[in-house]
């Protein structure tokens, strides 16, 4: 089975979505048990919803880096091959490391 790929979005640029936008702000690589983990810190904004407005920080964890920026896609964005973090204990430990570094409780793993 092919490994998932993560497309590196331009940091600081708003990306439109339903009812608002999100902005990837920073990509971070951390060491965990001899492997590098990629996570992305960003801000999401809901500004045109029937239910209200709001904003919050988020962290997205694509996973362990297998091949860093090994190609570019048709839009000229770098693409890395990753392995999602599937082990529950590893997710908990990585989540704790990220929460201490970022103070953002919303962490999503692929």
N, C-alpha and C positions, 0 to 999 in steps of 0.2 A: 504494500500500500504506500502511496506517495505521502510524504510529510506535508503538513499545511505550510503555506507561505504567508508571511506578514508583509504588507505593503506599507512602507514608511511614508506617512503623510507629512506634509510640510507643517512644521510647528508654527504656531502663531496665526495660522489662517483659519477663518471660520468655514465650517462645512455645513451647508444648509440641510435640514432634515424636517420631518413633519413637526409643525408647531414651534420650530425654533432652529437652533444650531448648536454645534459643539466645536470646540477648539482644542486640538492636541497642543499641549504647551511644552512638553519635554519628553524625550526618550531616555530611559535610564537602564543601564546594565549593572546587575549585581552578581556577585559570586555566591553560589549556594551548593554546598557539597561537591566542590570541584567542577561545577558547571556554571555557565553564565545564563542568567535569566533576564529576559527583556520585559520591561514594563513601560507603559505610557501614561503620563499624568496629563489630565485635561480638565476642561471646564465645559459643562453642558448648560444650555439656557433654553427654557421654555418661555416664549414670549407671545405666542398667538394661539393659545389653547382655550377652549370653551370653559375649562375648569380652573383657570388661573395662570399665574406666571411664577417663575422661580429660576434659580440657578444653583448648581452644586459642582463640586470637584469630583472627579472620578479617576480611578486607576484601572487600566486594562492590561492584563498579563497574557500576551500571546504564548509565552512559554520559554523553554530552554532554546538557546540559539544553537542551531546545528551548522548553519552556513550564513555568515553575516554579509548582507548586501551583495549577494552572489549574482544578481542580474538587475536589469531595469525593465520595467513594464512599458507598454505602448504609450503611456502618458509621461514617460521619463522619470518615474518614481522608482527609488531603490526597493528591492524585494529581498527579504531574508527567509531562509527555511528555518522553521521552528518545530519544536516538539511540545505539545501542550503538557502542562503539569497535571498528571492524572492521579498521582498518589495523594490521598487525603492528608496524611501527616505533612508531606512536603508543602501542600497548599496552605495548611495552617501555619507552618513555620515561615514560609515566604510571605504570607499575608501579615504576620506579626512584624517582620523586618520592614515591610513597606509601610505599615501603619506608623511605626516608630519614626521612620524617615520622612513621611509625607503628611502625617496627621489627617489622612483622608480615609474615612471608614468604608466608602463605596469601592470595593475591589472586585473586579470580574475576571475570572480565568476563562481562557478558551477551553 
